[in-house]
Amino acid sequence: MKNIINIFQLLISIFLIVLILMQAKGVGLGRAWGGGSEFYKSRRGVEKIIFRLTIVIAALFLISSVFNVLIT
């Protein structure tokens, strides 16, 4: 059972990394340090789906991590 949870957690973490890297496309250091806020950009279409999917996958990772600790 522990091995199954570890594999599941590994797959979730890889998918989460991919989703985060897809979101970071086009975000430069200027915007990361407070610059580039001349306009407000709302998420639309695929960007919104990726953002919400990242939240769901992060929650699954958190739940699997807690479950992994509880069965040890």
Number of C-alpha atoms within 10 A of each C-alpha: 7 12 9 9 15 14 11 14 19 13 12 17 16 11 15 20 13 12 17 14 10 13 15 9 8 8 10 11 10 10 11 10 8 8 10 13 10 6 6 7 7 7 11 10 7 9 13 13 11 17 16 12 14 19 13 13 16 17 12 17 19 13 12 17 14 11 13 16 9 8 9 6
